[in-house]
Amino acid sequence: MSVLSFTILVWLGGLAAGLLGALTGLGGGVVIVPLLTLFFGVDIRYALGASLISVIATSSGAASAYVREGYSNIRIGMFLEIATTLGAIAGASLTTILPPGIIAVIFGCVLLLSSYLSSRRPRDNPDCVPDRLTAWFRMESTYPTPEGEKPYHVRNVAGGFGLMSVAGLLSGLLGIGSGALKVLAMDLIMCLPFKVSTTTSNFMIGVTAAASAGIYLGNGYVEPALAMPVVLGVLPGSMLGSRILGGASVRVLRLIFTLTILALGIEMIYNGLSGGFK
Amino acid sequence: MTENRQARLDQRLEVIIGYTLRIGVLTAAAIVLIGGVLYLVQSGAAVPRYHTFHTAATPSDNLSGIVRNIQALNSYGIIQLGLLVLIATPILRVIFSVIAFALERDVLYIVATLIVLAVLLYSLLGHGV
């Protein structure tokens, strides 16, 4: 296979991954790494590098639309980014020590966990009692609803901060956005409305991934000729995906994609354990 | 500061951040596309070799190598420039946030944002060079 046909195939794969990532709400990264390693035989370190770069692109692309709608909470996002960026540096450093097989197994487990998390029903917790810490941090805000701006409270910043460090660690270790875990930290632990959690999470993903990017670059994970078709595919793919998501009902599509991701997760674990990654 | 004024400033900050992100991503994608086309024209017929990982730090991979590639204006350098613009976009967003919180005289969030910025620069300059 020539570079030209390889590049075109990877570009198409990136397009599909972006679409899939946006429709399942998991982000393109969770699909890119299995796609490149399992189907294209790319070394997992190059796959992590290309995936991380595409994560930055989709996060920034999507967040540019969300921030202006007034859903995301910039204060909470910025504060929690301390946790995610520090975690990301730890995770990215771990990739230089851990054997590729172990990274693949962890990747597979996170895929299984994420597809479970993304199947959760969105729900808002109406009665949240703010604690003293959140009042001190002035994190309370409002968000737009059909009935006008609605105020919300925030609780348990410390718990959210802890889970965010783990999300950052996995982001750096696996070249993904860790969106599902970030949303979990915000809506379940910190009690934020679901829409605020998802948009703030998306807003944080780019900064988190940028923290790993320096370490990835320094270790040669970012192969430009591979990252190029991935980024140029994932970006329009995810934009298309979020447009479809806004329109018709996508329950059947989501189910198919969730099953695909489950299968990819199992495949990654199996390959990692059986020595398919060197 | 009144709640109202803070909300207004927050709103403006959000608009600026939205535009920064959009312009950054589009610029980066355009540069990567130009470099990519050039790369395919020059080496489209070659055989790809990403199956094995080539060393942890070949000179062209780290930041100083990237700067050399960019100066040489070869296709790798142009793609790498686009990728750097992409990585710089969220960092620029954090820098804007520092300025915005400084305008609001919000010491708590100036400190929080500066910590994030320090971590980002540590990663990029401490490892990437």
Interface residues (C-beta under 8 A of the other chain):
Chain A: M1 S2 V3 L4 F6 T7 F40 G41 V42 D43 R45 Y46 I53 I56 A57 S59 S60 G61 A63 S64 A65 V67 R68 G70 S72 I74 R75 M78 F79 E81 I82 T85 L86 A88 I89 A92 T96 F137 R138 G206 V207 A209 A210 A211 S212 A213 G214 I215 L217 G218 N219 G220 V222 E223 P224 A225 L226 A227 M228 P229 V231 L232 L235
Chain B: D10 Q11 L13 E14 V15 I17 G18 Y19 T20 L21 R22 G24 V25 A28 A29 V32 L33 G35 G36 Y39 L40 S43 G44 A45 A46 V47 P48 Y50 H51 T52 F53 H54 T55 A56 A57 T58 D61 N62 L63 I66 Y76 I79 Q80 L83 L86 I87 T89 P90 I91 R93 V94 S97 L108 Y109 A112 T113 I115 V116 V119 L120 Y122 S123 L124 L125 G126 H127 G128 V129
